[in-house]
Amino acid sequence: MTTYTVGNDVQALVADIGSYSTKIGYAGDDHPQALYNSTTAAVKAQNQSSSNFAKKPKRDFTLRCVDGANGDGDYDLVNPVDPVTGWLFSPPSKNSANNNTSSSLSSNEQSTTAADAWESHELVNSYLQHAFQHSLGLSRGNGEMDTSVDYSHHHPLLMLDKSHTPPALRQRLLEIMFETHNLPSVFFLRDAIAACYAVGRTTATVVDVGYSGTMVTPVYEGFVERSGVLRNNACGARNIEERVLEMMDGLVVSQGGRKRKERMRRRAKEKLELQQQQQQSAVEPSPKKSKRDDKGHFIKEKGITASAITIPDYLMPLYQVRRASYNPRKDPFHAWSRLALAREIKECGLGVAVGPMGYVSSSAAPGEDASADAAAAAGEGGAVINPAAASTNMFLTAAKLPYTLPDGTNVEISTASRCDVVELYFGNDEQNSLYRDNVFDETVQKLEEYSKEVEDFIAEGEDDEDETNEGGSKGIPSSSAAKGDPYSNTSYRGEKSSRYAGSRRNNKKTHYSPNVISTKLYSACLPYLRTEPPNGLLNEGGNVSNMNDNYFHFLTSASPAQMVCDAVYRCDRDQQAKLLGDVVVCGGGACITGASGVVGSSALGGGGTVGGTSLLGDEQAFPDRLREEVEAIVHKHTMGWRVKVTSPNISERAICSWLGGSILGSLGTFQDMWISKQDYEEYGAAIVNRKCP
């Protein structure tokens, strides 16, 4: 048995592809060597293409255009993680290779990369290859990659995935690891279990506050209790950044005012005149003579008027400020640049802060009746002060934090506004509850659209297959495709004998077309996309009889504290006390401090500056507030139960799951748990569901 531990020449690799960042490094290290954004800019290919992308993805797109100096061309933003489900999943509308009817034939000459028809899986291949070549020390001394040697096949890979990932997706990813990257061994680890290992636990309720949503997963004795898994797409770091943008847009309008527009118009006029002079000097190198009219009088040329320049009434990112005309880029890139600036404001503590237990939001809900005194006292951006918070919210009169926008405007951010943003996680008032309910309804609607797309794609695939078989042309017969389906529910022995049951030529393995693979894969994932249980699974009371049934029963609109209680109560009675006794908080969205303390002005870099001091508090403010909220719910009916919340420090909270995988992959007792290439060849891809529960 080969071991891959710390000190050996060949160490295991740990990969965590999240909705915001991708983290890849060696097992046993305390920080990933490859850490980059999961969102990239790429040109999607048209139909009749074996790849989903016409050009190689680019990562440097926040501060500059990706297709020339002044444009983004046909580029668009792509991400391997679907924001609705949280899986490495792509609906049929995103995959151009699925529509490749010209390559619907089964041939031994067809490349294996053409069979990876999904956009998300193609991005996974690109990210892993990028890490192997540029980030993990697998290059020559001069920095160039030695293409004559494939270094990746020496290192096993420990891949982290979500607790609610369908089995068929895990099987397909296992095939990609072995067939495309030629890895010696692979293991799939649930990210919630890895988070428990990172803090030295085997039983805990994991609260993962990610970029696209919050996941609550009960883990008991190292195994995920699938019946208690919950997901809320409204409580994610992206939603917080959007709220920070709304707050900053209000500050730009209320505190910037007319002086901001006049200053920016003068600056834009100077830039445009300078550009025109440079262009004229390039065309006319000789000195330009002044023009005269018929009477000999000088003609005054019309210059650029400051009033003709339009100044946007919102927070402009750094790239837009640098432009003389202040014209925005394409909508996806413009929105991402604004979110990047909001992320900087949030990470330095100026945009968010965790309020104390019992905090009352300072802004009134839409349509809420306010008294005359409250209406007269308008908050930042013209928001009406909540009358209930006028006497209880002590942060309304607290000191404000000065901040300089990229356009040079000085604004002041109140502590009450910072706390209002984070109340999306904890607040049960009408405004935050309505926001979570709306996002829940939108998520259900998108899942229904996904199900309809998948059903239509499967129906079209079956029709095309029937036409191919009737015409007698070359291709995969329906019976052979069914036998060779790697995602069927056959036994391991049966799958072993039927994995390559299609036609063979020259004793070579047959690679199925992208359409065949996608049809079978979508057919296996379709039950998990449905938001309602199948018929016959509801008991007399109208409740689901078995929460482990295959459908998307994870969605909720509750706050994270209520999600913890609901997830625990879905488990067995004997497990509930232990699960509440250890609650683990992780994820980049939970890296929020409290509303007290002092930090220097060097906390922020890039687009803006901080003047004086900013109010940053305890790093454990988020876990402490979550513990108090959970205790308030639990102790209403069970006074004796103890609630304990554990979380790493704020520098390790965002990579908590990766650290757990790094710890597990470096243990000597873990080495007999790898799925080797021999196991894959013998039992097929379904072995991942047995060895990686």
C-alpha positions as CSV (number, residue, x, y, z in Angstrom):
1,M,0.0,0.0,0.0
2,T,1.3,3.4,-1.0
3,T,1.3,6.1,1.6
4,Y,1.0,9.8,1.0
5,T,1.9,11.6,4.2
6,V,4.0,14.5,5.4
7,G,7.7,13.8,4.9
8,N,7.3,11.5,1.9
9,D,8.4,12.5,-1.6
10,V,4.8,12.4,-2.9
11,Q,2.2,14.2,-0.8
12,A,-1.5,14.2,-1.3
13,L,-3.3,17.2,-2.8
14,V,-6.4,18.8,-1.2
15,A,-8.8,20.8,-3.4
16,D,-11.9,22.8,-2.4
17,I,-13.7,24.5,-5.3
18,G,-16.1,27.0,-3.7
19,S,-18.6,29.5,-5.0
20,Y,-16.2,32.4,-4.4
21,S,-12.6,31.0,-4.2
22,T,-10.8,27.8,-5.2
23,K,-8.3,26.5,-2.7
24,I,-5.7,23.8,-3.7
25,G,-2.6,22.8,-1.7
26,Y,-0.7,19.9,-0.2
27,A,-2.0,17.8,2.7
28,G,-0.3,18.7,6.0
29,D,0.1,22.4,5.1
30,D,-1.6,25.1,7.1
31,H,-2.6,27.2,4.1
32,P,-3.4,26.3,0.5
33,Q,-0.7,27.2,-2.1
34,A,-3.2,27.9,-4.8
35,L,-5.9,30.4,-3.8
36,Y,-7.8,32.2,-6.6
37,N,-11.2,33.4,-7.5
38,S,-13.7,30.8,-8.8
39,T,-15.3,33.4,-11.1
40,T,-13.5,33.8,-14.4
41,A,-14.1,35.6,-17.7
42,A,-14.5,33.4,-20.7
43,V,-16.0,33.4,-24.2
44,K,-18.7,30.8,-24.6
45,A,-18.6,28.8,-27.7
46,Q,-21.4,28.5,-30.2
47,N,-23.2,25.3,-31.0
48,Q,-21.4,22.5,-32.9
49,S,-18.4,22.8,-30.6
50,S,-16.7,20.1,-28.5
51,S,-15.8,22.7,-25.9
52,N,-18.0,25.2,-24.0
53,F,-15.4,28.0,-24.4
54,A,-14.0,29.5,-27.5
55,K,-11.1,31.1,-25.7
56,K,-9.1,30.4,-22.6
57,P,-10.6,31.8,-19.4
58,K,-9.0,35.0,-17.9
59,R,-8.8,35.9,-14.3
60,D,-7.7,39.6,-14.4
61,F,-10.9,41.3,-15.2
62,T,-11.8,43.4,-12.2
63,L,-9.7,46.5,-12.8
64,R,-9.2,46.2,-16.6
65,C,-11.0,45.1,-19.7
66,V,-10.4,41.6,-20.9
67,D,-10.7,42.2,-24.6
68,G,-8.6,45.2,-25.5
69,A,-8.2,48.5,-23.7
70,N,-11.8,49.7,-23.8
71,G,-14.0,46.7,-24.2
72,D,-14.9,43.2,-22.9
73,G,-15.9,41.8,-26.3
74,D,-17.8,38.5,-26.1
75,Y,-16.5,37.6,-22.7
76,D,-18.8,36.7,-19.9
77,L,-18.4,35.7,-16.2
78,V,-18.6,32.0,-15.5
79,N,-18.4,29.9,-12.3
80,P,-18.2,26.1,-11.9
81,V,-20.5,26.2,-8.8
82,D,-24.2,26.8,-9.5
83,P,-25.4,29.5,-7.1
84,V,-28.9,28.0,-6.9
85,T,-28.0,24.4,-5.9
86,G,-24.4,24.8,-4.7
87,W,-23.3,21.9,-6.8
88,L,-20.7,21.6,-9.5
89,F,-23.7,21.6,-11.9
90,S,-24.6,23.3,-15.2
91,P,-28.2,23.4,-16.6
92,P,-28.5,22.4,-20.2
93,S,-28.8,26.1,-21.3
94,K,-25.2,26.7,-20.2
95,N,-23.6,23.9,-22.1
96,S,-22.8,24.4,-25.7
97,A,-21.1,21.1,-26.1
98,N,-24.4,19.3,-25.4
99,N,-25.8,20.6,-28.6
100,N,-23.0,19.1,-30.7
101,T,-24.9,16.8,-32.9
102,S,-22.0,16.3,-35.2
103,S,-20.0,14.5,-32.5
104,S,-22.9,12.3,-31.3
105,L,-21.1,9.3,-32.6
106,S,-19.1,6.8,-30.6
107,S,-15.5,6.6,-31.8
108,N,-12.3,5.5,-30.3
109,E,-10.5,8.6,-31.9
110,Q,-12.7,11.0,-29.9
111,S,-10.8,12.8,-27.2
112,T,-11.8,12.4,-23.6
113,T,-11.9,16.2,-23.1
114,A,-14.8,16.4,-25.6
115,A,-16.8,14.1,-23.4
116,D,-16.7,16.6,-20.5
117,A,-19.7,18.4,-21.9
118,W,-20.7,20.4,-18.9
119,E,-19.4,23.9,-18.4
120,S,-18.8,23.5,-14.7
121,H,-16.8,20.2,-15.2
122,E,-14.8,21.8,-17.9
123,L,-14.0,24.7,-15.5
124,V,-13.0,22.2,-12.8
125,N,-10.5,20.6,-15.3
126,S,-9.1,24.1,-16.1
127,Y,-8.7,25.0,-12.4
128,L,-7.0,21.8,-11.5
129,Q,-4.7,22.0,-14.5
130,H,-3.9,25.6,-13.6
131,A,-3.0,24.6,-10.1
132,F,-0.8,21.7,-11.2
133,Q,1.2,23.9,-13.6
134,H,1.5,27.2,-11.9
135,S,0.8,27.0,-8.2
136,L,2.1,23.7,-6.8
137,G,5.8,23.9,-7.6
138,L,5.5,21.5,-10.5
139,S,7.6,23.6,-12.9
140,R,11.2,24.0,-13.8
141,G,13.6,26.4,-12.0
142,N,13.0,29.1,-14.6
143,G,9.2,29.0,-14.0
144,E,8.3,27.2,-17.2
145,M,6.3,24.0,-17.1
146,D,8.0,20.8,-18.1
147,T,5.4,19.5,-20.5
148,S,7.4,16.3,-21.1
149,V,6.6,15.0,-17.6
150,D,3.1,14.7,-16.2
151,Y,3.6,15.5,-12.5
152,S,0.0,15.4,-11.5
153,H,-0.3,11.6,-11.8
154,H,2.2,11.2,-8.9
155,H,-0.1,12.9,-6.4
156,P,-3.5,11.6,-5.0
157,L,-6.3,14.2,-4.7
158,L,-8.6,14.7,-1.8
159,M,-11.7,16.6,-3.2
160,L,-14.2,18.4,-1.0
161,D,-17.8,18.5,-2.0
162,K,-21.1,19.6,-0.6
163,S,-23.2,17.4,1.8
164,H,-26.2,17.4,-0.6
165,T,-24.4,16.6,-3.8
166,P,-26.2,13.9,-5.9
167,P,-24.3,10.6,-6.2
168,A,-24.3,10.8,-10.0
169,L,-22.3,14.1,-9.9
170,R,-19.7,12.5,-7.6
171,Q,-19.4,9.6,-10.0
172,R,-18.8,11.8,-12.9
173,L,-16.2,13.9,-11.1
174,L,-14.4,10.6,-10.1
175,E,-14.3,9.6,-13.8
176,I,-12.8,13.0,-14.7
177,M,-10.1,12.7,-12.1
178,F,-9.0,9.3,-13.3
179,E,-9.7,9.5,-17.1
180,T,-8.6,13.1,-17.7
181,H,-6.0,13.8,-15.0
182,N,-4.7,10.3,-14.6
183,L,-4.5,10.6,-10.8
184,P,-3.3,7.5,-8.8
185,S,-5.9,7.8,-6.0
186,V,-8.9,10.0,-5.2
187,F,-11.1,10.6,-2.2
188,F,-14.2,12.7,-1.9
189,L,-14.8,14.3,1.5
190,R,-17.9,16.2,2.7
191,D,-17.0,19.8,3.5
192,A,-19.0,19.7,6.7
193,I,-17.0,16.7,8.0
194,A,-13.7,18.4,7.0
195,A,-14.8,21.5,9.0
196,C,-15.4,19.3,12.1
197,Y,-11.9,17.8,11.7
198,A,-10.4,21.3,11.5
199,V,-11.6,22.1,15.0
200,G,-11.0,18.6,16.5
201,R,-14.6,17.3,16.4
202,T,-16.4,14.3,15.0
203,T,-19.9,15.3,16.1
204,A,-21.1,18.8,15.5
205,T,-23.6,21.0,13.7
206,V,-21.7,22.8,11.0
207,V,-22.8,26.3,9.9
208,D,-21.1,27.1,6.7
209,V,-21.7,30.8,5.7
210,G,-20.6,30.8,2.1
211,Y,-20.7,33.3,-0.7
212,S,-23.9,32.0,-2.4
213,G,-25.7,30.9,0.8
214,T,-25.6,29.4,4.2
215,M,-25.5,25.6,4.8
216,V,-26.3,23.9,8.1
217,T,-25.2,20.3,8.3
218,P,-25.4,17.9,11.3
219,V,-22.4,15.6,11.5
220,Y,-22.6,12.7,13.9
221,E,-19.6,10.4,14.5
222,G,-18.0,11.5,11.3
223,F,-21.1,10.9,9.1
224,V,-23.4,13.5,7.6
225,E,-27.0,13.3,8.8
226,R,-28.6,14.0,5.5
227,S,-32.1,14.4,6.9
228,G,-31.0,17.6,8.7
229,V,-29.1,19.4,5.9
230,L,-30.6,22.9,5.3
231,R,-29.7,25.6,2.8
232,N,-30.6,29.3,2.7
233,N,-29.6,31.2,-0.4
234,A,-30.5,34.6,1.2
235,C,-27.9,34.5,3.9
236,G,-24.7,34.6,1.9
237,A,-21.7,36.9,1.6
238,R,-22.9,38.1,-1.8
239,N,-26.2,39.3,-0.3
240,I,-24.2,41.2,2.4
241,E,-22.1,42.8,-0.3
242,E,-25.2,43.9,-2.2
243,R,-26.5,45.5,1.0
244,V,-23.2,47.3,1.5
245,L,-23.6,48.6,-2.0
246,E,-27.1,49.9,-1.3
247,M,-25.8,51.6,1.8
248,M,-22.9,53.2,0.0
249,D,-25.1,54.3,-2.9
250,G,-27.2,56.2,-0.4
251,L,-24.2,57.8,1.1
252,V,-23.0,59.0,-2.3
253,V,-26.3,60.7,-3.0
254,S,-26.8,62.2,0.5
255,Q,-23.3,63.2,1.4
256,G,-21.7,63.6,-2.0
257,G,-24.3,66.0,-3.5
258,R,-23.7,68.7,-6.0
259,K,-20.1,69.4,-5.0
260,R,-19.1,65.8,-5.9
261,K,-20.6,66.1,-9.4
262,E,-18.9,69.5,-10.1
263,R,-15.5,68.3,-9.0
264,M,-15.8,65.1,-11.1
265,R,-17.0,67.0,-14.2
266,R,-14.0,69.3,-14.0
267,R,-11.7,66.3,-13.6
268,A,-13.4,64.5,-16.5
269,K,-13.1,67.6,-18.7
270,E,-9.4,67.9,-18.1
271,K,-8.9,64.2,-19.0
272,L,-10.9,64.4,-22.2
273,E,-9.1,67.6,-23.3
274,L,-5.8,66.0,-22.6
275,Q,-6.8,62.9,-24.7
276,Q,-7.9,65.1,-27.6
277,Q,-4.6,67.0,-27.5
278,Q,-2.7,63.8,-27.6
279,Q,-4.7,62.4,-30.5
280,Q,-4.3,65.7,-32.5
281,S,-0.5,65.8,-31.9
282,A,-0.2,62.2,-33.1
283,V,-2.1,63.1,-36.4
284,E,-0.7,66.7,-36.8
285,P,2.8,66.8,-35.6
286,S,3.3,70.4,-36.9
287,P,2.0,73.3,-34.6
288,K,-1.6,74.0,-35.2
289,K,-2.4,77.5,-36.5
290,S,-5.3,79.5,-35.1
291,K,-8.2,79.9,-37.5
292,R,-9.7,83.3,-38.6
293,D,-13.0,84.3,-40.1
294,D,-13.5,86.5,-43.2
295,K,-12.9,89.7,-41.2
296,G,-9.7,88.4,-39.7
297,H,-11.0,87.7,-36.2
298,F,-9.8,84.7,-34.3
299,I,-12.4,81.8,-34.2
300,K,-12.7,80.4,-30.7
301,E,-13.0,76.6,-31.0
302,K,-15.7,75.0,-29.0
303,G,-14.3,72.9,-26.2
304,I,-15.9,70.3,-24.0
305,T,-18.6,71.6,-21.7
306,A,-18.6,70.3,-18.1
307,S,-22.4,70.1,-18.1
308,A,-22.4,67.6,-21.0
309,I,-20.6,65.0,-18.8
310,T,-23.0,62.6,-16.9
311,I,-22.0,61.7,-13.4
312,P,-23.6,58.5,-12.0
313,D,-25.4,58.6,-8.7
314,Y,-23.9,55.4,-7.3
315,L,-20.7,54.0,-5.9
316,M,-18.3,53.9,-8.9
317,P,-15.6,51.3,-8.9
318,L,-12.0,52.2,-9.4
319,Y,-11.9,51.3,-13.1
320,Q,-14.8,53.6,-13.8
321,V,-13.2,56.5,-12.0
322,R,-10.1,56.2,-14.1
323,R,-12.2,56.6,-17.3
324,A,-12.5,60.2,-18.6
325,S,-16.1,59.7,-19.7
326,Y,-17.2,57.6,-16.6
327,N,-18.8,55.0,-19.0
328,P,-19.5,51.6,-17.4
329,R,-18.4,48.3,-18.8
330,K,-20.7,45.4,-19.6
331,D,-23.3,44.7,-16.9
332,P,-21.7,41.5,-15.5
333,F,-18.2,43.1,-15.2
334,H,-19.6,46.4,-13.9
335,A,-21.6,44.6,-11.3
336,W,-18.6,42.5,-10.3
337,S,-16.3,45.5,-10.0
338,R,-18.8,47.2,-7.7
339,L,-19.1,44.1,-5.6
340,A,-15.3,43.9,-5.4
341,L,-15.2,47.4,-3.9
342,A,-18.0,46.6,-1.5
343,R,-16.0,43.5,-0.5
344,E,-13.0,45.6,0.4
345,I,-15.2,47.9,2.5
346,K,-16.7,44.9,4.2
347,E,-13.4,43.1,4.9
348,C,-11.9,46.1,6.6
349,G,-14.9,46.4,8.9
350,L,-16.2,49.7,7.6
351,G,-19.3,48.2,5.9
352,V,-20.5,45.6,8.4
353,A,-20.5,44.9,12.1
354,V,-22.3,42.4,14.4
355,G,-24.7,44.1,16.7
356,P,-25.4,42.8,20.3
357,M,-28.2,40.4,21.2
358,G,-31.6,42.1,20.9
359,Y,-30.4,44.7,18.4
360,V,-33.2,46.6,16.7
361,S,-32.7,47.7,13.1
362,S,-32.4,51.4,12.7
363,S,-34.2,51.6,9.3
364,A,-37.9,51.2,9.1
365,A,-39.5,48.6,6.9
366,P,-41.1,49.6,3.6
367,G,-44.6,50.9,4.2
368,E,-44.1,51.0,8.0
369,D,-45.9,53.8,9.7
370,A,-43.5,56.1,11.4
371,S,-44.2,58.9,13.8
372,A,-43.6,62.6,12.8
373,D,-40.4,62.7,14.9
374,A,-39.0,59.6,13.3
375,A,-39.9,60.8,9.8
376,A,-38.2,64.1,10.4
377,A,-35.0,62.4,11.5
378,A,-33.9,60.7,8.2
379,G,-31.1,58.2,8.2
380,E,-28.3,57.8,5.8
381,G,-29.5,57.9,2.2
382,G,-32.9,59.3,3.1
383,A,-33.9,56.1,5.0
384,V,-36.6,56.7,7.7
385,I,-35.4,55.8,11.2
386,N,-37.3,53.0,12.8
387,P,-39.3,54.5,15.7
388,A,-38.7,51.3,17.8
389,A,-34.9,51.9,17.5
390,A,-35.0,55.6,18.4
391,S,-34.7,54.8,22.2
392,T,-33.1,51.3,22.2
393,N,-30.4,51.5,19.5
394,M,-27.4,53.1,21.1
395,F,-25.4,53.0,17.8
396,L,-27.5,55.8,16.3
397,T,-25.5,58.4,18.3
398,A,-22.2,56.6,18.1
399,A,-19.2,58.0,16.3
400,K,-19.1,57.7,12.5
401,L,-16.3,56.3,10.4
402,P,-14.8,58.5,7.7
403,Y,-14.1,56.8,4.3
404,T,-12.8,58.2,1.0
405,L,-14.4,56.8,-2.1
406,P,-12.3,56.0,-5.2
407,D,-13.6,59.2,-6.8
408,G,-12.3,61.3,-3.9
409,T,-15.6,61.9,-2.1
410,N,-15.4,61.8,1.7
411,V,-18.4,60.0,3.4
412,E,-19.1,59.0,7.0
413,I,-20.5,55.6,7.8
414,S,-22.5,55.2,11.0
415,T,-22.2,52.2,13.2
416,A,-26.0,51.6,13.1
417,S,-25.9,51.3,9.3
418,R,-23.1,48.7,9.6
419,C,-25.1,46.7,12.1
420,D,-28.2,46.9,10.0
421,V,-26.4,45.1,7.1
422,V,-25.5,42.1,9.2
423,E,-29.1,41.8,10.6
424,L,-29.8,39.9,7.5
425,Y,-28.3,36.9,9.3
426,F,-30.0,37.4,12.7
427,G,-32.9,39.8,12.4
428,N,-36.5,38.5,12.6
429,D,-38.1,41.9,11.8
430,E,-40.4,42.3,8.9
431,Q,-37.8,43.8,6.5
432,N,-35.3,41.0,6.8
433,S,-37.9,38.2,7.0
434,L,-39.5,39.5,3.8
435,Y,-36.1,39.6,2.0
436,R,-35.4,36.0,3.0
437,D,-38.8,34.9,1.9
438,N,-38.4,36.6,-1.5
439,V,-35.1,34.9,-2.1
440,F,-36.6,31.6,-1.1
441,D,-39.4,32.0,-3.7
442,E,-36.9,33.0,-6.4
443,T,-34.8,29.9,-5.6
444,V,-37.8,27.6,-5.9
445,Q,-38.7,29.2,-9.2
446,K,-35.2,28.7,-10.6
447,L,-35.2,25.1,-9.5
448,E,-38.4,24.5,-11.3
449,E,-36.9,26.1,-14.4
450,Y,-33.9,23.8,-14.1
451,S,-36.2,20.8,-13.8
452,K,-38.1,21.9,-17.0
453,E,-34.8,22.4,-18.9
454,V,-33.5,19.0,-17.9
455,E,-36.8,17.3,-18.8
456,D,-36.8,18.9,-22.3
457,F,-33.1,18.0,-22.8
458,I,-33.7,14.4,-21.9
459,A,-36.7,14.2,-24.2
460,E,-34.8,15.7,-27.1
461,G,-31.9,13.3,-26.5
462,E,-34.2,10.3,-26.5
463,D,-35.8,11.5,-29.8
464,D,-32.4,12.0,-31.4
465,E,-31.3,8.6,-30.3
466,D,-34.4,6.9,-31.7
467,E,-33.9,8.7,-35.1
468,T,-30.2,7.5,-35.2
469,N,-31.2,3.9,-34.5
470,E,-34.0,3.9,-37.1
471,G,-31.8,5.3,-39.8
472,G,-29.3,2.6,-39.2
473,S,-26.4,5.0,-39.0
474,K,-23.4,4.6,-36.8
475,G,-23.8,5.5,-33.2
476,I,-24.6,4.0,-29.8
477,P,-27.7,1.9,-29.8
478,S,-30.2,2.6,-27.0
479,S,-29.6,-0.8,-25.5
480,S,-25.9,-0.4,-25.5
481,A,-26.1,3.1,-24.1
482,A,-28.3,1.7,-21.3
483,K,-25.8,-1.0,-20.5
484,G,-22.9,1.4,-20.6
485,D,-24.6,4.0,-18.4
486,P,-22.1,4.7,-15.6
487,Y,-24.8,6.4,-13.5
488,S,-27.3,3.6,-13.3
489,N,-28.4,2.0,-10.1
490,T,-26.9,-1.4,-11.0
491,S,-24.7,-3.3,-8.6
492,Y,-21.0,-2.8,-8.5
493,R,-20.3,-6.1,-10.1
494,G,-22.9,-5.5,-12.8
495,E,-21.5,-2.1,-13.5
496,K,-18.0,-3.6,-13.8
497,S,-19.1,-5.9,-16.6
498,S,-21.2,-3.3,-18.4
499,R,-19.2,0.0,-18.2
500,Y,-17.8,-0.4,-21.7
501,A,-20.5,-2.6,-23.1
502,G,-20.7,-0.4,-26.3
503,S,-19.0,-1.3,-29.5
504,R,-15.2,-2.0,-29.3
505,R,-12.7,-1.3,-32.0
506,N,-9.1,-2.6,-31.9
507,N,-9.7,-3.6,-28.2
508,K,-9.9,0.1,-27.2
509,K,-12.4,1.6,-24.7
510,T,-15.3,3.4,-26.3
511,H,-15.8,7.0,-25.4
512,Y,-19.5,8.0,-25.4
513,S,-20.5,11.3,-27.0
514,P,-21.3,14.4,-24.9
515,N,-25.0,14.0,-25.6
516,V,-25.2,10.5,-24.3
517,I,-23.2,11.3,-21.1
518,S,-25.2,14.4,-20.4
519,T,-28.5,12.7,-21.0
520,K,-27.7,9.9,-18.5
521,L,-26.2,12.4,-16.0
522,Y,-29.2,14.7,-16.2
523,S,-31.5,11.8,-15.8
524,A,-29.8,10.8,-12.6
525,C,-29.8,14.4,-11.3
526,L,-33.4,15.2,-12.2
527,P,-35.0,13.8,-9.0
528,Y,-32.6,15.8,-6.8
529,L,-33.7,19.1,-8.6
530,R,-37.4,18.7,-7.7
531,T,-38.7,20.8,-4.9
532,E,-41.6,18.5,-4.0
533,P,-41.4,14.8,-2.9
534,P,-42.5,12.1,-5.2
535,N,-46.1,10.9,-5.0
536,G,-46.8,8.5,-2.1
537,L,-44.1,9.9,0.3
538,L,-46.5,12.0,2.4
539,N,-48.0,10.6,5.5
540,E,-51.6,11.2,6.7
541,G,-50.5,14.5,8.4
542,G,-49.1,15.8,5.1
543,N,-45.5,15.6,6.3
544,V,-42.7,13.9,4.5
545,S,-42.4,10.3,5.6
546,N,-38.7,10.0,4.9
547,M,-36.4,13.0,4.7
548,N,-33.7,11.0,2.9
549,D,-35.8,10.6,-0.2
550,N,-34.2,12.0,-3.4
551,Y,-35.5,15.5,-3.9
552,F,-34.3,19.1,-3.0
553,H,-35.8,19.3,0.5
554,F,-33.0,21.4,1.9
555,L,-34.3,24.9,1.1
556,T,-35.5,27.2,4.0
557,S,-36.1,30.9,4.6
558,A,-35.2,30.8,8.3
559,S,-32.3,32.7,9.9
560,P,-29.1,30.7,10.6
561,A,-30.0,30.4,14.3
562,Q,-33.4,28.9,13.5
563,M,-31.7,26.7,10.8
564,V,-29.4,25.2,13.5
565,C,-32.4,24.3,15.7
566,D,-34.4,22.9,12.8
567,A,-31.5,20.8,11.5
568,V,-30.9,19.3,15.0
569,Y,-34.6,18.6,15.6
570,R,-34.7,16.7,12.3
571,C,-32.2,14.2,13.7
572,D,-32.8,11.4,16.2
573,R,-33.7,12.4,19.7
574,D,-30.6,10.7,21.1
575,Q,-28.3,12.8,18.9
576,Q,-29.8,16.2,19.5
577,A,-28.1,17.1,22.8
578,K,-24.6,16.3,21.3
579,L,-25.3,18.2,18.1
580,L,-26.3,21.3,20.0
581,G,-23.4,20.9,22.3
582,D,-21.0,21.5,19.4
583,V,-21.8,24.1,16.7
584,V,-19.0,24.9,14.3
585,V,-19.1,28.2,12.4
586,C,-17.0,28.5,9.3
587,G,-17.0,30.1,5.8
588,G,-15.9,33.4,4.5
589,G,-19.3,35.0,5.1
590,A,-18.8,34.6,8.8
591,C,-15.6,36.7,8.9
592,I,-17.4,39.6,10.4
593,T,-16.2,41.4,13.6
594,G,-18.2,43.2,16.3
595,A,-19.0,46.9,16.6
596,S,-16.3,47.9,19.1
597,G,-12.5,48.3,19.1
598,V,-10.0,50.4,17.2
599,V,-7.8,49.5,14.2
600,G,-5.4,51.7,12.2
601,S,-6.0,53.2,8.8
602,S,-3.8,50.7,7.0
603,A,-6.6,48.1,7.1
604,L,-7.9,49.2,3.7
605,G,-6.0,49.2,0.4
606,G,-6.9,49.6,-3.2
607,G,-9.7,51.9,-4.1
608,G,-10.3,53.9,-0.9
609,T,-8.7,55.1,2.3
610,V,-9.7,55.3,5.9
611,G,-9.3,58.4,7.9
612,G,-8.6,58.2,11.6
613,T,-9.8,55.0,13.2
614,S,-12.5,52.5,12.4
615,L,-14.7,50.5,14.8
616,L,-13.7,46.8,14.6
617,G,-14.6,44.5,17.4
618,D,-14.1,41.0,18.6
619,E,-13.3,38.3,16.0
620,Q,-15.7,35.9,17.8
621,A,-18.6,38.4,17.7
622,F,-20.4,36.4,15.0
623,P,-20.2,33.0,16.8
624,D,-21.1,34.6,20.1
625,R,-24.2,36.3,18.6
626,L,-25.2,33.0,16.9
627,R,-24.9,31.1,20.2
628,E,-27.1,33.6,22.0
629,E,-29.7,33.4,19.3
630,V,-29.7,29.6,19.4
631,E,-30.0,29.6,23.2
632,A,-32.9,32.0,23.1
633,I,-34.8,29.5,20.8
634,V,-33.7,26.2,22.5
635,H,-34.2,27.4,26.1
636,K,-37.9,28.2,25.5
637,H,-38.7,24.5,25.8
638,T,-35.5,22.8,26.9
639,M,-33.8,24.7,29.7
640,G,-31.1,22.1,30.5
641,W,-29.5,21.8,27.1
642,R,-26.1,23.5,26.7
643,V,-25.3,25.3,23.4
644,K,-21.6,25.7,22.6
645,V,-20.3,27.4,19.4
646,T,-16.8,26.8,18.2
647,S,-15.1,28.7,15.4
648,P,-11.5,29.2,14.2
649,N,-9.9,32.6,14.3
650,I,-10.9,34.9,11.5
651,S,-7.8,34.2,9.4
652,E,-8.7,30.5,9.2
653,R,-12.4,30.7,9.1
654,A,-12.7,31.0,5.4
655,I,-10.4,28.0,4.7
656,C,-11.7,25.9,7.6
657,S,-13.0,23.0,5.4
658,W,-9.7,22.9,3.4
659,L,-7.7,22.7,6.7
660,G,-9.8,19.8,7.8
661,G,-9.0,18.0,4.5
662,S,-5.4,18.9,4.9
663,I,-5.3,17.3,8.4
664,L,-7.2,14.2,7.2
665,G,-5.0,13.6,4.1
666,S,-1.8,13.7,6.1
667,L,-2.8,11.1,8.7
668,G,-1.3,7.6,8.4
669,T,-4.5,5.9,9.3
670,F,-6.3,7.5,6.4
671,Q,-4.1,5.9,3.7
672,D,-6.2,2.7,3.3
673,M,-9.3,4.8,2.5
674,W,-8.1,6.1,-0.9
675,I,-10.0,5.1,-4.1
676,S,-7.2,3.8,-6.2
677,K,-7.1,3.5,-10.0
678,Q,-7.3,-0.2,-9.6
679,D,-10.5,0.1,-7.5
680,Y,-12.0,2.4,-10.2
681,E,-11.1,-0.1,-13.0
682,E,-12.5,-3.0,-11.0
683,Y,-15.7,-1.6,-9.5
684,G,-16.5,1.5,-11.6
685,A,-17.4,5.0,-10.6
686,A,-20.1,3.9,-8.2
687,I,-17.4,2.9,-5.7
688,V,-17.3,6.6,-4.7
689,N,-20.7,6.2,-3.0
690,R,-19.4,3.3,-0.9
691,K,-16.0,4.4,0.1
692,C,-16.8,8.2,0.4
693,P,-20.2,8.4,2.3
